Amino acid sequence: FDSRGRLVICESQARRLARVENDGKLAVLADQFEGKPLNGPNDLAIRTGDHIYFTDPAFGSASDHRQLPFHGVFHLSPKGELTAMYRSESRPAGITLSPDGRLLYVSFADERLVRVFDVARSGAASNPRVFIAKTGSIPLGLRTDKEGNVLVAAGEFLEIYSPKGALIEKVRIPDRAANLAVHPSNGDIYVAARSAVYLVARGER
């Protein structure tokens, strides 16, 4: 959700980034770059000031009709300016920001790793570098918790890494994990898997 409570959505099959307005209507925020359709937006993160970052891989059938010569990580500014901040041969999947908004993490499915970028006050991201060199399985969704730990949905596991990239814990999920959400108050983790949503309880009961 953005600062005005509007839901922002990656629509992979429609190959666009969209937003549900306060009146319920759907607004298309981005569906092409340099005159060519996007591959298939997969995941997004929103920084303070409504800077939107999203991954644009060509998964599945999207690879058959993609027109962009790269898999991208994009930045959409509050003014609607779309920038390809990272162009890759490997498909980016999950994306998340550090709690202070100064770091941007992106998982890459084909390389099975996570990169981190520095984020400037302007919203521009730079200095990509490997943060997690090898996840246990294909990394998809990413989130951070209040402590700055990085949570990765990787195969049938939820992997938890410290802010320095050290593996802290692996939690087995009964199904293949696809994406994550962290409760802002108690730190509980919700894991969206292939056939169910699971709760990894961390807060006091």
C-alpha positions in Angstrom: 0.0 0.0 0.0 1.2 3.5 -0.7 1.1 6.5 1.6 -2.6 7.2 0.7 -3.7 3.6 1.5 -4.0 2.6 -2.2 -3.2 -1.0 -3.2 -0.4 -1.3 -5.7 -0.4 -4.6 -7.7 2.0 -6.5 -10.0 -0.2 -8.1 -12.7 2.2 -10.6 -14.4 -0.1 -11.9 -17.1 -1.3 -8.4 -18.0 2.4 -7.3 -18.0 1.7 -4.2 -15.9 2.0 -2.4 -12.6 -1.4 -1.2 -11.4 -3.0 0.7 -8.5 -6.5 0.5 -7.0 -7.7 4.0 -6.5 -9.7 5.2 -3.6 -12.9 5.0 -5.7 -12.2 1.4 -6.6 -11.0 2.1 -10.2 -7.8 0.5 -11.5 -5.1 2.8 -12.7 -2.2 1.5 -14.8 1.1 2.9 -13.5 3.5 1.2 -15.9 3.0 -1.3 -18.7 5.9 -0.5 -21.1 9.5 0.7 -21.1 11.2 2.4 -24.1 8.2 1.6 -26.2 8.1 -2.1 -25.5 5.8 -4.1 -23.1 7.1 -5.1 -19.8 7.9 -8.8 -19.3 5.6 -9.5 -16.3 6.0 -7.5 -13.1 6.4 -10.0 -10.2 7.0 -8.2 -6.9 7.2 -4.7 -5.5 8.4 -2.6 -2.6 7.3 1.0 -1.8 9.6 3.5 -0.1 8.7 6.5 1.9 7.6 9.2 -0.5 5.9 6.6 -2.7 9.0 5.5 -4.6 8.0 2.1 -6.1 10.5 -0.6 -7.0 9.5 -3.7 -8.8 11.0 -6.8 -10.5 10.1 -7.6 -14.1 11.2 -11.1 -15.0 9.8 -13.3 -17.9 8.7 -16.4 -16.0 6.9 -19.3 -17.8 5.1 -18.4 -21.0 6.1 -14.8 -20.7 9.6 -15.8 -22.0 8.0 -16.8 -25.4 6.7 -13.3 -26.2 8.9 -10.9 -24.3 10.2 -7.9 -26.2 12.6 -6.3 -23.7 16.1 -7.7 -24.2 16.6 -8.0 -20.4 15.0 -9.0 -17.1 14.7 -5.8 -15.2 14.5 -4.2 -11.7 12.6 -0.9 -12.1 12.1 2.3 -10.1 8.9 4.3 -10.6 9.3 7.8 -9.1 6.4 9.6 -7.4 6.2 11.7 -10.6 5.7 8.6 -12.7 9.2 8.4 -14.3 10.2 4.8 -15.0 13.9 3.8 -14.8 15.5 0.5 -15.3 17.9 0.5 -12.4 19.3 -3.0 -13.1 19.3 -5.0 -16.3 20.0 -8.7 -16.0 20.2 -12.0 -17.9 19.1 -13.6 -14.7 15.4 -13.3 -13.6 14.8 -11.1 -10.6 11.9 -12.3 -8.4 11.4 -10.9 -4.9 12.2 -7.3 -3.7 12.2 -5.5 -0.4 13.6 -2.5 1.4 15.5 -2.3 4.7 13.5 -0.8 7.6 15.2 2.6 7.1 14.7 2.5 3.3 18.4 2.9 2.6 19.0 -0.6 1.2 17.1 -2.5 -1.5 17.3 -6.3 -1.7 16.4 -8.3 -4.8 16.4 -12.1 -5.2 17.5 -13.6 -8.5 15.9 -17.0 -9.3 18.3 -18.3 -11.9 21.5 -17.5 -9.9 19.9 -18.5 -6.6 21.3 -15.4 -4.8 20.2 -12.1 -3.3 21.7 -8.7 -4.3 21.6 -5.5 -2.3 21.6 -1.9 -3.6 22.2 1.4 -1.9 19.2 3.7 -2.2 19.8 7.5 -2.3 17.4 10.1 -0.9 16.3 10.8 -4.5 15.1 7.2 -4.8 17.9 6.2 -7.1 19.5 2.8 -6.4 23.2 2.0 -7.1 26.2 -0.1 -6.1 24.6 -3.6 -6.7 26.5 -6.4 -4.9 25.9 -9.9 -3.7 24.3 -10.1 -0.3 23.5 -13.8 -0.1 25.7 -15.9 -2.4 23.7 -19.1 -2.4 20.2 -19.8 -1.0 19.1 -23.3 -0.2 16.6 -23.3 -3.2 15.3 -20.9 -5.8 14.7 -17.6 -3.9 11.4 -15.9 -4.6 9.7 -13.5 -2.2 11.7 -11.3 0.2 10.9 -9.2 3.2 12.7 -7.6 6.1 11.7 -7.5 9.8 12.1 -4.7 12.3 15.6 -5.8 13.2 16.7 -5.6 9.5 16.9 -9.4 9.1 16.2 -10.5 5.5 13.6 -13.2 5.1 13.6 -15.4 1.9 11.0 -17.7 0.5 13.2 -20.5 -0.9 11.6 -23.8 -1.9 10.1 -25.5 1.1 11.9 -23.2 3.5 11.7 -19.8 5.0 15.3 -18.7 5.3 16.2 -15.9 7.8 19.5 -13.9 7.3 21.1 -11.3 9.5 21.6 -7.7 8.2 25.1 -8.9 7.4 24.0 -11.8 5.3 24.6 -14.6 7.8 22.1 -17.4 7.9 20.3 -17.4 11.3 17.5 -19.9 10.8 15.7 -22.1 8.4 12.0 -22.9 8.9 10.4 -25.7 6.9 7.2 -24.9 5.2 4.8 -27.8 4.2 4.6 -26.5 0.7 6.7 -24.5 -1.8 6.9 -20.9 -0.5 6.3 -18.1 -2.9 6.0 -14.9 -1.0 6.1 -13.4 2.5 4.6 -10.7 4.7 5.8 -9.6 8.2 3.3 -8.3 10.8 4.6 -4.8 11.7 3.8 -5.1 15.4 4.7 -8.6 16.6 6.9 -9.8 13.8 4.8 -12.8 12.8 5.5 -14.1 9.3 2.9 -15.0 6.8 4.1 -17.3 4.1 2.1 -17.6 0.8 2.7 -21.0 -0.6 1.4 -23.0 -3.6 -1.8 -24.2 -1.9 -2.1 -22.3 1.4 -1.0 -19.4 3.6 1.1 -20.4 6.6 1.8 -18.5 9.8 5.2 -18.6 11.4 4.5 -17.2 14.9 7.2 -15.1 16.4 5.3 -12.7 18.7 4.1 -13.4 22.3 0.8 -15.3 22.6 
